[in-house]
């Protein structure tokens, strides 16, 4: 099984050939490999919150060429929507033109240490408090507020967001190395006593 964001990095590099300055909307939970691939292809990376409706609306607002959600939805500006069959055929065409297997094509896409969504049970108000704690604690770092707070570190990032469907707070981390990933996790946990408590109860 291949992560949807890494497959998207492969597809977008192919689709952006000869289209410098084209916008690509991507899920804020995606790996760094996605915006890096967009920039290498001379495109413009446009980060957006997770969700079919948000990605599609941002694509329409920006006139973007492509959009990708970490769930595996791939959107195409030419179609005005997501389309699994279209994405599959594009991938097949890419492999045929390059005369490579999927494994060989994916070998050229970087892979960084990234966690899945880490879910900690907590009430809505507690989740809001934790997000606020992290936002304040990392006020000196670049942050994004599309959904919760995403803190950007030099070699990675941390995301904390409150679920709108169940009583949990979700965290996700990525870094270029395992050592840096561990450092980012530790720094984030140190920034909120309530988050440390929940993590301890969960056996982290």
Order of alpha helices (4+ residues) and beta strands (2+ residues): alpha-beta-alpha-beta-alpha-beta-beta-beta-alpha-alpha-beta-beta-alpha-beta-beta-beta-beta-alpha-alpha
